[in-house]
């Protein structure tokens, strides 16, 4: 199954403000990733090409990184995720910046079921939480979003076996 999953937010901010969010991923100064509500993004070294890590059961390798513009991750797990996800920023007008997260992948084997039933709803909620953090960081007032009942059930099931959030300083 081919997957294209795109989330974006138009922010009233400068390019450099939004760039600092993407460039700070998985660092002690990370203001984008919602590590207070979701598994922390962690790498074996600072953000850069070749850094390996992920969040929760999602594993990836930094495939390309253009500071201030884009970071692209190649999936290494879970099994059956073949492709990449990325954060990109672009100035679309003076004082308006688009922050976008995109997954482009194929799912094979059991991932054809686990992506739509488990991973996609959790991913969608996590990325919207990240975009809310970005909007708050640049002085915006994000719309209050409630997780769906299915996301709450999935989080409850996962939390029975391990805690959902983790400190961001832990190693990958």
C-alpha positions in Angstrom: 0.0 0.0 0.0 1.3 3.4 -0.9 1.1 6.1 1.9 1.3 9.8 1.5 0.5 11.6 4.8 0.9 15.3 5.0 0.4 17.7 7.9 1.2 21.4 7.7 0.7 24.6 9.6 1.1 28.2 8.4 2.8 30.1 11.1 3.0 33.9 11.7 6.7 33.9 12.2 10.1 34.5 10.7 11.9 31.8 8.8 14.7 31.7 11.4 12.2 31.2 14.3 10.7 28.2 12.6 14.1 26.9 11.4 15.3 26.8 15.0 12.4 24.5 15.8 13.4 21.9 13.2 17.1 22.3 13.8 16.5 21.7 17.5 14.8 18.3 17.1 16.0 15.7 19.7 18.2 18.3 21.4 18.0 19.6 25.0 16.4 22.7 23.5 13.8 20.8 21.4 10.7 23.0 21.4 8.9 21.2 18.5 8.6 17.5 19.5 5.8 16.9 22.0 8.0 14.7 24.3 5.8 15.6 27.3 2.9 13.6 25.7 4.6 11.2 23.4 7.8 9.1 23.3 10.8 11.4 22.9 12.7 11.6 19.6 16.2 10.4 20.4 19.3 9.9 18.3 22.7 8.3 18.9 24.3 11.7 18.2 23.2 15.3 17.4 20.8 15.8 14.5 22.8 15.3 11.3 23.2 12.9 8.4 23.7 9.4 9.7 22.2 9.9 13.1 20.2 6.8 14.1 17.3 6.7 16.5 13.6 7.4 16.5 10.7 7.6 18.9 8.9 4.7 20.6 8.8 1.7 18.1 9.5 4.0 15.1 13.1 3.7 14.1 14.9 5.8 11.4 18.1 7.2 10.2 18.7 10.9 9.2 19.1 10.6 5.5 19.5 14.2 4.6 19.6 17.5 6.6 19.6 21.0 5.3 19.8 23.2 8.4 17.2 25.9 8.4 15.2 24.1 5.7 14.6 20.4 5.8 15.4 17.1 7.6 14.6 13.7 6.0 14.5 10.4 7.9 14.6 6.9 6.3 12.5 4.3 8.1 14.3 1.4 9.7 11.3 0.1 11.7 8.7 -1.1 12.3 9.0 -3.9 9.8 7.1 -3.2 6.7 7.6 0.6 6.7 9.5 1.3 3.5 10.2 5.0 2.8 10.8 8.2 4.6 9.3 11.1 6.6 10.5 14.6 6.7 10.0 18.1 8.2 10.3 21.0 5.8 9.9 24.7 6.2 9.3 27.4 3.6 8.6 31.1 3.7 5.4 31.7 1.8 5.0 35.4 2.4 6.6 38.1 4.6 6.1 36.9 8.2 4.4 33.6 7.0 6.2 30.3 7.2 4.8 26.8 6.3 6.0 24.0 8.6 5.2 20.7 7.0 5.6 17.0 8.0 5.3 14.4 5.2 5.4 10.6 5.2 6.0 8.9 1.9 6.2 5.2 2.2 5.0 1.8 1.1 3.7 -0.6 3.6 4.3 -4.3 3.2 3.2 -7.4 5.1 1.5 -6.8 8.4 2.2 -3.0 8.2 -0.6 -2.9 5.6 -2.9 -3.4 8.7 -0.9 -1.8 11.5 -0.4 1.5 9.6 -4.1 2.3 9.2 -5.3 0.8 12.4 -2.6 1.7 14.9 0.3 3.9 13.6 -1.6 6.4 11.4 -4.1 7.6 14.1 -1.2 7.9 16.7 1.0 9.6 14.1 -1.7 12.1 13.2 -2.3 13.0 16.8 1.4 13.3 17.6 2.2 15.5 14.6 -0.8 17.8 15.3 0.5 18.1 18.9 4.0 19.0 17.4 2.4 21.6 15.1 0.5 23.1 18.1 3.8 23.4 20.0 5.3 25.2 17.0 2.4 27.6 16.8 2.6 28.3 20.6 6.4 28.8 20.3 6.0 31.6 17.8 3.3 33.3 19.9 0.2 31.8 18.3 -2.8 30.4 20.0 -3.4 26.9 18.5 -7.0 25.6 18.3 -7.7 23.1 21.2 -7.7 19.6 19.8 -9.0 16.6 21.5 -7.5 13.2 20.7 -10.0 10.8 19.1 -11.4 8.0 21.3 -9.4 5.5 19.2 -6.2 7.4 19.9 -7.0 7.4 23.6 -7.7 3.6 23.5 -4.5 2.9 21.7 -2.5 5.0 24.1 -4.1 3.2 27.1 -3.3 -0.2 25.6 0.3 0.9 25.0 0.7 2.4 28.4 -0.3 -0.9 30.1 3.0 -2.3 28.9 5.3 0.7 29.1 5.2 4.4 29.9 4.2 6.6 26.9 6.4 9.6 27.5 10.1 9.5 28.2 12.8 12.0 29.1 14.3 13.5 25.9 17.9 13.2 27.2 17.9 9.4 27.1 20.0 7.9 24.4 18.6 6.0 21.4 
